[in-house]
Amino acid sequence: MRSWLAKFVLGFGTISRLLPAAPEPVAKPAIALIDPNDAEQWQAWTKAVGWQLIVPRIPAKAAMDPRVQAVEAAVNEAIQAGSADASRIYLAGRGETSAAVFYAISRLPDLWAGAAALGGSPQPAIDSSRLYAANFSHVPVLWVSPDAQDQALATKLKDAGLNLEWRNAQSFSVHSLFEILAGYTRPDNPARIDCETNSPSFAHCYWVRMTKFDAGERNEVLPSSHIQPETIPALDLGGFGYRPDDAGPGVAVSFLPEKYSGPLKMGDRLVALDGRPIADAREFHDLLAAAKQERPATVMVQRGKERVRLETAITMPKPTAPVTARVQAEFDSMTKEIRIVSRAVTEMRVTIPAPWTPLLLRWNGVPVTVVDVPGCRLLRIDQELETAAPCP
């Protein structure tokens, strides 16, 4: 019996060696969804063109920053598995999640070849006060919407520096969508980069990662690229967002910031202000814009089948410049220099590709180090002196 079993195992092993190896996965262009609930429609579209679909695992009712991080994790997993081409990954969202496309690019500017926002509006992302034009330098965004009035907002954002193209949905097709996206490619190590952030959790910019901030290290040569939200009176309910094209009745809460502690919940619908019914988002905006001074206010909220009365106040806008860090860096192949200009950054990691060496690295005009060997360098401001060392 043992002899027979040994011969069987030996024979099976021989046959296994003769069988062809499993084919290596082919890295394909990929659509990464910001909303996993929209996967069914996108699955049909991507399958028709032979693209990969990346669907993140996002906890229910997750705030926006954890949602963005979940998308990042799903994309990196697909790249590591070899199923997605890192140079051709496109972020996409439809309807309400279109705003999240703009928000996610501003948080993760170096992950995408391009992006598509179908319907909806970027306004909630603007209202989050976390939209930075610099982060769209290498990420073209296609916004397709049925409302011709959206073109004015698109033009305004483009003038502010966003790499944005608007198309009217009435004359647009799915074929056109994939044809346009296919023309975008993510640069691996672009010679010139520019990124801005308000969070160390979202501070990666291609071959530079900002690791420590200090608002005192200001550099007026490098202003903020922050897209300023519209400053109109607001309800004192904590920061929340709604779709500017919400047809009503009222306006639904479509965005709440991380660690929100106010009385609203995602999906709540504000249906009346001071006893006056709110028809739609446009009327809600106009009601607030008409306020001339701060005063108490009452809001009626539809929460499922329940109506909740909230006592609050209308507050007047207090424009403030957000505290952010920004870095611009450029490799000059003619002079063999990397020139970095930063604001509010006291430490960063710079990863230098082999074809660029040897080179001189300058930070805010100061020659910091000569780099002969490619790899990571840790740059620091220590007692007002710029220093450089190999990354630990």
C-alpha positions, 0 to 999 in steps of 0.5 A: 500500500505504501509503495503504491501511494509513493508511486502515485505521489511521485507520478502526480508530482511529475504530471504537475511539473508538466502542466503549464504554470498559471498565467500571470495577471495582466495589469489593465486600466482600472476604474476606482469607485468612490461609492461601492454601491454603484458597482453594478453599473460600472461593472457592466461598463468596464467589462465591455471595454476590458478594464478592471473595476476597483471596488473599495470596502467602505464601512457604512456611514464612514466619514469622507477621509476614511472613505478616501483612505479605503479607496487608496487601500483598494487601489494599492491592493490591486496594483500589488496583485498585478491586476491594475496598471498603476499608470492608468487608474481613474477615479470615478463617481456618479450623482452625489458622489461626484463631489467626493471625486474632487475631494479625493483627488485633493487628498490623494493627488498622486494616485490617479491618471485622471478622473470622471465625475458624472452628474452632481456637483463639486460644490460640496467638496468646495464647501468642505474647505479642503480643495486645493488647485495645486493637487490637480496639476497632473490629474485631469478631471472630466465633469459631465452634467446635464445642467448648462449652468454648471459650465459657469462653475466649471469655468470658475474652477478652471480659472482657479487652476483645476485641470478640469473639462466640462461636458454637457451630458445631453451630447455625451456617451459612455463610449466617449467617457472611456475614450477620453479617460484612455488618453490620460496617463499618470506620470511616474516621476514627473519633473515638476510637482506641486501639492498642498494639504492641511493634514499629515495623513494626506501629504504624499506628492509623487517623489516627495512626502511632507512629514512635519508641519509648522505654521510658523515656517511661512513662505510668502513666495508660495501662496495657498491654492485653496479654493475658497468656499462661497461665504454666505450666512450658515446654520450653526449646525456644524460643517455639513454639505448638500447637493446644490442641485438637490431637487427637494423637497428640502436639502439632504445632508450629503457630507459630514466632516470627520469627527462631526459632533453636531445634531445632523446625521447623514441622510437627514433632510432639512425641510423647513427654516423658521416654519417656511418650507424649503422647496429645493437646494437653490431656495435654501441657498437663497434663504441663507444668502438673504440673512443680514445679521446673526439671529436665532433660527429653527430648522425642521429635519426629516429623519426617516419617518420622524421629524426633528425640530432643531433650535439653532442660529444663523451665523454670519461668515468669518473668512479665515485663511486655512493653515496648510502646507505646500511644496513645489519641487522641480528636477532640472535635467540641464543643471542637474538640480532639484529645487524645492520651495515649501511653506509650513514644512519642516521635514520631508522625504525626497525619493530620488530616481536613479536617472536623475543622479548625480545632482544638487538638492536645493531647499528654499534657495539653499544648497542642502546636499549633493546626491550621488546615489539614488534613494530617499533623503530626509530633509529637515529644518533644524534650528533654522538650518536646512539639513539632509541625511539618508532616510532611516 
